[in-house]
């Protein structure tokens, strides 16, 4: 049986289409539809329930050392009150067991946020307590996100990008992080499960458009952000995914370091690139990418871009395939022209808008 979010009743009351995702029953979309939700996030503010993500809490003076030895990135680059994206790697081949966000909430408190289906695996590797059931996590994203949050909880709206803080107010103690998975500005709010419905309702009243997993996926794809099980996972290393910056190469040691060092020396056998198709038809996972009639890789994720109004995708390609190169994608027997690009496909402008 699927787990349910503390916000399940809110989703159903709003007419959400519910689906199973990582063992959770979560909203795929609301009656306005995925494209409308996507555009709301790019132009205004969207509200996502991401309570299916795990929270593994590590406390005490030894927590820093556990995470330094267990995760790829170097926590020494940041400090309490900051967040960091990192990887849990397979010690044997350096592939990504899971990608996580670390919220360094206090000097001896770390909240590690795994993907929905990997919480137990991350806890087994790192220890700590699984506190997922105690809270909900709401992501408020878009150029108007902070304005909506300020109308509900002003102290939460000023937490900067890649920062984390606890604020107290009408919804109790809320952990606020300047993080997200859309390519837009915004915050994520971890709130006690019993207070989550009131916070959700207040944000909707402040103008945040409810958005589901469908829009979250098209937004992250336009932003060129990897999804575990597609661009990351068994056999796929940070180097292949173009994420060498997630590796603390100067750390004394961490799980998977030796394998990554060897791969860096010889060069990765494939690299993640973007594909921008000429038409509206999107590529799909597993489809072949061809250059001069030869298969040079396969699509890992693909969809229709509501902003660019054409098909886009991510693909693991042979390292000699470079940005700007014309290729073709085998769309079930149709050879669709495309060009290789370096993600992101859509960038957030300083003014808050979006552009190619």
PAKE-495669 format. One record per residue: residue in three letters; x, y, z of N, C-alpha, C in turn. Coordinates in steps of 0.02 Angstrom, whole numbers, plus 50000, padded with zeros to 5 digits. Example, Ala and Ser with C-alpha at 12.3 -4.5 7.8 and 13.67 -1.06 7.14 Angstrom:
BEGIN
ALA506604971650390506154977550390506604983550390;SER506424988850354506844994750357506455000250394;
***
This chain:
BEGIN
UNK500424994050000500005000050000500445006350000;UNK500265011249959500655017349954500585021550017;UNK501125024950035501095029750090500745036050065;UNK500455039750111500115045950092500445051950127;UNK500445057450094500715063650120500225066550172;UNK500475070550220500025074150265499565078850228;UNK499705080050163499295084650123498825080850076;UNK498745074450086498335070350041497625073150034;UNK497315075150088496635077750084496595084150043;UNK497115088350049497125094550010497145092949935;UNK497555088149916497625086349846496955083749818;UNK496655079349855496025076349831495465081449828;UNK495445086049875494935091249874495015095849814;UNK495645096649791495775100849733495705097149667;UNK495515090749671495405086849610496025084249577;UNK496565083149616497185080749587497125073649561;UNK497495072349507497575065549482498145062449521;UNK497985057249560498485054149605498805048049572;UNK499455047249583499825041649556500305038949609;UNK500525032849599501035029949644501725032249620;UNK502125034849665502795037049649503265035449706;UNK503725030849694504205029049746503875026249809;UNK503295022949801502945020149858502485025049893;UNK502375030949863501935036049891501375037549842;UNK500785039149867500245041749826500315049349823;UNK500465051949763500625059049756500255061949696;UNK500145068549695499785071649639500215072149576;UNK499955069649521500295070349456500135077149427;UNK499495079149431499285085649405498615087449436;UNK498415093649427497775096149450497355097849388;UNK496725099749396496295100649337496565105549284;UNK496965110449303497235115149254497705111749205;UNK498025106349227498465102549183499205104249193;UNK499635099649171500355100249182500645106349147;UNK500445107749086500735113449050500575120049086;UNK499955120749109499765126849145500155127449211;UNK500245121849246500625121849308501355123749295;UNK501635121049242502315122449222502405129949209;UNK501955132749170502005139849153501885144349213;UNK501475142149260501375145949322502025146549360;UNK502415141249361503055141349396503565145749361;UNK503555145749295504035149749258503875157249260;UNK503235158849266503035165949262502795168849328;UNK502605164649376502335167049439502575162949498;UNK502125158849525502315154749583501905148349583;UNK502245142749593501925136249597502095133049664;UNK501645128749687501705125449752501695117949742;UNK502225114549765502305107349757502325104049826;UNK501995098349831502075094049890502645089149874;UNK503195089649910503765085049899503905081049963;UNK503365079549999503425075850062503665068650051;UNK503625066249988503865059449974504625059049979;UNK504975064549975505695064549986505825062650059;UNK506365059150071506505057050139506865062450179;UNK506865061650244507295065650287507635060950337;UNK508295060450331508695056550377509105061450418;UNK508995061450483509315066450527509905063450564;UNK510475066850558511075064950595511235070350645;UNK511335068350708511465073050763512115071250798;UNK512405076250830512975074950873513645076750843;UNK514175076450885514835078650862515145074350808;UNK514905068150799515195063750748514835064150681;UNK514295067950677513895067950616514285070650556;UNK514665075950567515055078850511515525073650481;UNK515895070050522516375065250497516025059450461;UNK515445057450485515075052050451514885054150381;UNK514645060250374514435062650308515045063950263;UNK515585066250291516185067450251516455060950221;UNK516415055550259516655049150235516155045350193;UNK515515047250200514995043450166514745046450102;UNK514825053050093514565056550034515125059549993;UNK514975060949929515495063049883515735070249892;UNK515285074849908515465081849911515835083349976;UNK516145089149979516555091150036516165096150079;UNK515935093750137515575098150182516015103750208;UNK516675103050204517125108350225517065114550182;UNK516725113950124516625119750081516075124350107;UNK515645121750152515085125750177515125126050253;UNK514585128150285514565129150358513845128350381;UNK513725128150447513045128050471512635133750442;UNK512005132250425511585137250394511605137050318;UNK511945131950290512005131250217511755124350196;UNK511615123650131511415117250102511945115150052;UNK511945108550037512425105949988512135099949953;UNK512205099849887512015094049846512585089149847;UNK512435082649854512965077649860512715070949834;UNK513175066149829513015059449806513245054149855;UNK512835049049862513035042849895513245038049839;UNK513875035849841514155031949785514245024649802;UNK514225020449750514395013449757515155012949764;UNK515405010049819516135009849828516495006149773;UNK516165001449740516494997349690516625001049625;UNK516125004449598516205007649533516085015149532;UNK515915018049590515815025249593515165027649564;UNK514705023049547514065025249520513625027949576;UNK513105031649557512705035349605512145031049634;UNK512215029049697511695025449732511095030049744;UNK511245036249762510715041249769511035048249768;UNK510645053149745510855060049752510425063249806;UNK510745067149849510415069749909510555077149916;UNK510135080449955510275087149980510425086650055;UNK510955089950075511125090250146510945097250171;UNK510495097450220510335103750254510715103950320;UNK511215108250324511615108850386511255113950430;UNK510775111450468510305115750504510635119150564;UNK511055115550601511385118050661512065114650664;UNK512535117250706513215114350707513245106750712;UNK512795103750749512805096450756512145093250734;UNK511825096350684511215093550655511215094150580;UNK511145088350547511115087950475510485084250455;UNK510085087250411509505083850382509685082050310;UNK509745075450298509925072950232509285070950196;UNK509195073450134508575072650097508685067850038;UNK508535061450045508605056749990507995056749944;UNK508045053149888507475051949845506985047249880;UNK506365047349857505815043849891505975036549906;UNK506215032949856506295025749863506965023849895;UNK507395028649910508065027149934508195028850006;UNK507685030950042507795033250111508105027750154;UNK507845021650150508115016250191508835014650172;UNK508985015050108509665013650085510155018950110;UNK509955025150108510385030550132510485029950207;UNK509945028450243510015027650315510475021750332;UNK510425016350295510855010650307511595012550297;UNK511725016850249512415018750235512685023850284;UNK512255028450306512485034050346512285033850419;UNK511775029750436511505029950503510995035550509;UNK510875037750570510395043050582509695040550592;UNK509225045150600508525043550612508095045650553;UNK507635041350534507165042950481506585046750512;UNK506555053250498506015057450526505515059550472;UNK505505055850417505075057550361504335058150382;UNK504115053550424503405053450442503195059250487;UNK503675062750516503515068050563503375074750531;UNK503515075450465503475081950434503195081450363;UNK503005087050335502875087650264503375092650236;UNK503505092250170503955097050138503585100150079;UNK503535106750080503195110650028503715114649990;UNK503715114249924504175118149883503785123749850;UNK503985129949863503675135849834504185138649784;UNK504005138449718504495139749666504225144749615;UNK504675148849589504485153549537504715160549553;UNK504705165149503504935171949515504545175749568;UNK503915173649580503515176849632503475172749696;UNK503895167649702503855163049759503945166549825;UNK504445170749829504595173849894504055178849914;UNK503735181849865503185186449881502605182549913;UNK502455176649886501925172549914502105170149984;UNK502725167949993502945165650059502935171350109;UNK503145177250089503155183050134502465184750160;UNK501945183450119501265184950141501025180150195;UNK501375174450200501155169150246501625168550306;UNK502265168750293502775168050346503375172250327;UNK503375178750344503885183450319504605181250331;UNK504755178250388505445176350403505695170850356;UNK505235166850330505435161450284505625164150216;UNK505345169850197505465172550129506165175250120;UNK506515176750174507175179950167507745174950172;UNK507595168450179508125163450179508405162850109;UNK509055164150101509355164750035509475158150000;UNK509675158649938509825152849898510375148649930;UNK510275142149934510745137349963510865138450037;UNK510405141950070510445142850143509865139250176;UNK509935138050241509415134650279509365137850348;UNK508755138450373508645141450439507995138850468;UNK507955138950534507325137550569506985144150585;UNK506335144450570505945150350587505335148050627;UNK505115152250672504525150550713503985155750702;UNK503365153350697502805157850686502145154250694;UNK501655156150654500985153550663500925146050644;UNK501425143350609501415136250591501915132150631;UNK502125134950687502615131650729503315132850701;UNK503775128250717504455128750691504495125750621;UNK504735129750574504795127550504505525128050484;UNK505785122650455506465122850427506405125050355;UNK506735130550338506685133650272507355133150237;UNK507345130550175507955130050135507855133550068;UNK508355137150047508335140449982508535135649926;UNK508135130449918508285125149871507665123749828;UNK507745119749777507185117949734507425113749675;UNK506955111749633507105107049578506765109249514;UNK506725115849505506365118549447506775123149403;UNK507355125349428507735130349392507525137349408;UNK507025138149452506785144749472506985146249544;UNK506915152449564507035154349634506465151349676;UNK506595150849741506085148349786506375145349849;UNK505935142549890506135139349952505755132849960;UNK506045128550002505705122450024505605122950099;UNK505005120950121504795121950190504645115150221;UNK505025113250272504885107150309504515109050372;UNK503885106650377503435108750430503145102550464;UNK502985103050528502685097450563502075094950526;UNK501985088350522501445085450482500765088350499;UNK500645089450564499985091850584499855099150564;UNK500395103050552500315110050532500325110950456;UNK500495105650419500585106250347499955108350309;UNK499365105550324498775107650286498625115050292;UNK498705117950351498575125150359499075129250320;UNK499705127150319500215130750281500075130250206;UNK499895124350182499715123550111499145128150092;UNK498605128050132498025132150116498195139550116;UNK498625141650162498815148750165499215150750103;UNK499655146350080500055147950020499615148149957;UNK499125143649953498665143849896498265150449897;UNK498045152349957497675158649963498105164649945;UNK498765164049955499235169449938499405169549864;UNK499125164849826499225165049753499645159649723;UNK499905154949764500315149549738499875144449703;UNK500045142649641499655137849602499885130749618;UNK499445126449643499635119449656499895116149592;UNK500445112549598500755109249540500975102249561;UNK500935097549514501075090549529501735088149502;UNK501825081549506502445078449485502575079249410;UNK502045079749370502135080649298502495087049283;UNK502275092649312502605099049301503295099149332;UNK503375095949389504035095849421504535092449374;UNK504315087349337504765083849292504925087949231;UNK504435091249200504585095349141505005101449160;UNK504895104149219505295109849242506015107849253;UNK506135102249286506825100149300507175098349235;UNK506795095649186507105093949122507315100149085;UNK506885105249081507085111549050507695114549084;UNK507745113649149508315116249187508935111749182;UNK508865106049149509435101449140509635097949203;UNK509175097049250509335093849314509225086349310;UNK509685082349337509645075049331509115072149377;UNK508835066449356508355062749396508635055849410;UNK508655053949473508905047349491508465041949458;UNK508795036849431508455031749393508455033249318;UNK508685039149299508725041149229509435043549213;UNK509615049549238510285052249226510785050149280;UNK510545047449333510955044949388510695038149409;UNK511145033849433510925027149455511455021949443;UNK511275015649445511765010249436512155011049371;UNK512815010949376513245011449318513375018449293;UNK513035023549322513125030449300513485034249356;UNK514075036849340514475040349389514375047849384;UNK514585051649435514545058949430514915061749370;UNK515475058649351515855061049294515465060149229;UNK515125054649222514725053449162514135058349160;UNK513865060049218513295064649221513505071949218;UNK514145073349210514385080249207514365083849274;UNK514435079949327514375082749395515015081849435;UNK515575082949404516215082149440516275087049498;UNK515895092649494515905097649549515585095049612;UNK515225089449608514915086449667515415081949704;UNK516015081449678516525077049707517045081249743;UNK517165079649807517695082849845518355079349833;UNK518665080749776519265077149756519825077649807;UNK519855083049845520395084049893520265081049962;UNK519665078149971519535074850035519995068750042;UNK520165067150104520615061450116520325055050086;UNK519675053950097519365047950069518605048550076;UNK518255044950034517535044150039517345038049998;UNK516765035250012516555029249976516515030649901;UNK516875026549862516865027249789517425031549761;UNK517855034549803518355039149778518855035649731;UNK519085029849750519585026449709519325025049639;UNK518695022849634518405021449569518345027749527;UNK518165033349558518105039649521518785042249499;UNK519275041449542519945043749523520185039949462;UNK520065033349460520265029349403519885031449340;UNK519235032949347518845034949289519075041849264;UNK519225046349310519465052849289520125052349250;UNK520545047649270521185046749237521105044249165;UNK520645039449156520565036649088520045040349047;UNK519625044349080519095047949045518455043849043;UNK517865047049055517235043349055517075040748985;UNK516755034948983516585031848918515965034948886;UNK515595038948924515005042348899514885048548941;UNK514535053448912514405059648949513695061848936;UNK513415065448985512725067748979512695074248940;UNK512255074348888512155080348847511415081648840;UNK511255087648816510565089348800510415088348727;UNK509785087048710509555086348642508975091148631;UNK509035095348581508495099948563508245097948495;UNK507625095448493507345092948431507045098548389;UNK506985097248325506715102348280505965102948285;UNK505625097448304504895097448307504625096748377;UNK503975096348383503635096048447503635089048478;UNK503735084048437503715077148463504305075848509;UNK504185073548570504735072848618505095066148611;UNK505735066048627506085059548633505885056148698;UNK506005049648701505825045748761506425041548784;UNK506425039948847506965036048877507105029748837;UNK507735028448825507945022248792508015022948717;UNK507765028248687507805028948615508525030448593;UNK508715027848536509395028448512509525035448483;UNK510135037848494510375044048463510905042048412;UNK510825044648351511265042748296511635048748267;UNK512255047548247512645052548211512935049048150;UNK512765051748091512965048748027512785041348024;UNK512185039748049511925032948045512185028148097;UNK512625030448141512915026148193512625028048261;UNK512435023048301512165024348368512725026848413;UNK512625032848442513145035848485512905036648556;UNK512305034348571512055034848640511305033748643;UNK511035034848702510315033848712510025039248757;UNK509395040748744509025045748782508925043148854;UNK509025047348903508885045548972508225048548997;UNK508055054648973507415057948988507225062148929;UNK506575062648916506345066948862505625069148874;UNK505445074948847504765077448855504665083448809;UNK504055085848808503895092048772504045097848818;UNK504405102848792504555108848831504005114048821;UNK503625115548874503105120648867503365127648851;UNK503985129048870504275135748857504555136048786;UNK504925131048765505225131048699504745128448645;UNK504225125048667503715122148622504025117548570;UNK504455113248595504755108048554504995102348599;UNK505185096848569505435091248608506145092548632;UNK506285090648694506955091048722507105084648758;UNK507745083348770507925077348807508635077748833;UNK508785073248878509455072048902509665065148878;UNK510315064448864510555058048837511275056848858;UNK511445050648871512135048648882512435046948814;UNK512935050848793513215050248726513965048748729;UNK514215046248674514935045148668515295051848679;UNK515875051748712516205058048730516405062348671;UNK516475059448612516675063448554516095067548525;UNK515475066248547514895070048525514875076548565;UNK514875082248531514955088648566514355093148552;UNK514295098348593513755103248585513805106548516;UNK513225107548485513195110448419513165105348363;UNK513295099048379513315093848328512605091548310;UNK512445091048246511785088348227511775080748235;UNK511215078148261511115071048269510395069448251;UNK510215063148257509525060948247509325056548305;UNK508695057048323508415052748376507915047948344;UNK507985041648359507535036548331506885036548371;UNK506385040248345505735040648378505295035048350;UNK505405029048374505015023148353505005022448277;UNK505595022648248505665021548177505725027848136;UNK505555033548164505635039948130506275043248153;UNK506705045048106507335048348123507225055848129;UNK507155058248190507005065248203507645069348211;UNK507725074748172508335078848179508355082448246;UNK508955083048273509065086448336509755089448336;UNK509885093748384510555096448393510755095348465;UNK511395093648474511655092548541511795099348574;UNK511575100148636511675106448672511925105048742;UNK512205110048773512385109648843511805112348884;UNK511515108248929510965110748971511215116449016;UNK510755120649041510025120049037509735122448971;UNK509135120148957508775122348898508455129148909;UNK508235130448970507915136648989508265139349050;UNK508445145749048508805148949103508355154049137;UNK508435154549202508075159749239508465166249232;UNK508125171549209508455177949201508505181449269;UNK508945186349274509025190149336508385193949354;UNK507995195449302507375199049314506805194449336;UNK506955187949334506435183249357506075179749301;UNK506185181849238505875178449182506295172549159;UNK506115169749102506485164149076506685165349004;UNK507195161848982507425162448914507785156248893;UNK507885155148827508235149248804508975149648820;
***
